[in-house]
Amino acid sequence: MSELKIGDQAPAIQAKNQNGEIVNLSDFSGKKVILYFYPKDNTPGCTTEACNFRDNYQSLLSKGFEVLGVSIDSEQSHQKFISKFELPFHLLADEDQKIVNDYGVWVEKNMYGKKYMGTARTTFIIDENGKIEHIIKKVDNKNASQQILDLFH
């Protein structure tokens, strides 16, 4: 599959959230969606990023954004992550890796010389019409929300 670019139609998403409810990307038509992919629930960088979105959630909503997090963790893992850190947004369970593959963020990683497949931390901003408006490949976990807001002023 070719790499997604700004201006492309965002691939459709249909996945279960932390409560087992089906969430479709199209449910958010008319809003800007911050679709953020992260490697794993309850790991340091992912927790920092999620908490930054939590702390700035009302500000993001007031600017017309909706936040959706995606990882390959299970609904149960997402439930624990959300309750532990009081996250106010949906986390989608992509256990079959369909979404990470559709968005091209399931990549070979290298840690301590060991190669493995994992999720590349990436944020897609999807406009009101479902088109990709921005792609952030170098996410600043501590300032993830501000990094997005800076694109829109």
N, C-alpha and C positions, 0 to 999 in steps of 0.2 A: 504494500500500500504506500502511496506517495505521502510525503510529509504534509501535514496541514499547514496552511498559510493564512495570514490575515486576509479577510474578504471571503474565505471559504465558508460554505454552509457548515455549521457545527454538526457532527454526526449525532443522530438521534440517540437518546438515552432512555432506557426503561430499566429501572433497577429498584431493588428493595432498599428502603432506608432502615434506620436502626430499630424501627418498630414493626418491620415486615410489611410496611405499606409500599405500594408501587408508586414510584416517582418518575415522571417523564420530564425531560428537558422542556418539552412543549407546554407543560403546565405553567411555565414562567414567561410565556410569550408576552411581550409588552414591557418586560423588565430587562435590565441588564443583569446577567448572571456571572458571578465570580465562581468559576468551576475550577476548584483547586485539587490537584492530585498530590497525594503524599504517600510515602512508603509504608508507614505502620503506626497503628494506634499506640499511644502510651510510650513512644520513644521520645528522647529529648527534643530533637529538632521539630518533630511533628507536633508535639505538645506546645512548644513555643509558638509555632505558626497558628495552630488552632486557637490558642488563648489570645493571640493578637487579633484574630478575626472576632472572637467573642467580645473582647474589650472595646472594639470599634464597631460592633454590629449595628447599634442604633444609628450611628453616623452613616454607615454604609446604606442601611435601609432608607434613611432620609434622603439620600442621593439617588435612590431608585435601583439600588443593587439588591440582588438576592445572593446568598452564599450557599454553595453546595460543595461538600468535601467528598472525595472519592478515594478509597483504598481497597485493596483486595482482602481486607479483614472481613470477618463475619458480622452479621447483625448483632450478635451477642457481644462481640468485642467492641463494636461501635457504641452499644448501650452503656457498657462500663466506662468507656472513654468519655462519653457525653455526661454521664452522671458524676464522674470524678471531677470533671472540670467545668460542669454547668454550661455546656456548649448549647447555644440557642438555635442552631441550624441543622439541617439534614446532613447526615453522613451516609453515603450510598455504599452498599456492600457489593463489590465487584469480584466475587469469589471465583467466577469462571474466566476472569480477566478479559471479558469482551470489551468493556469501556476503555481500559488502559491500552488495549490493542487498537481499538477504533481511533483513539486520539494519539497514537504513536508514542506513548510514554512508557511502554513496557520494554525495557532496554537491558542490554548486558551491562552489569556494573562490576566493579573491581574493588575488593577490600582486602588489604593485606596480601595482595597477589592472588587472591582466590576470585575467580570469575563466577558470577551468578546472575540470574535474571531478577529484575526488580523494577519498581516504579521510579521513574525520574520525577523529582519534585518539580512540578510545572503548574502554572496558573493560566487558564484561558479566560479572557473576558469575552462574553458572548452578548451581542447587542440585542435590542428589542425584537429584531426580526430573525434571530437565530443564526446570525453570521458572526464569525470570529473577528473581533475588533482588535484584540491585543493578545499576545502570547508572551508570558514571562517565564523564561527558562532559568534565570538566575534569581531565585526567590530569596528575599531577605526575611528569614523567619521572624525576627524580632519586629520588623517593620512592614510586614506583608500588606496590611491595609493601606498604609501611607504610600507604599510603592504603587498600588493601584490608583489611589486618589491623585497622585502626582501626574498620572497619564491624562487626567481629565480637567486640567485647569488652564 
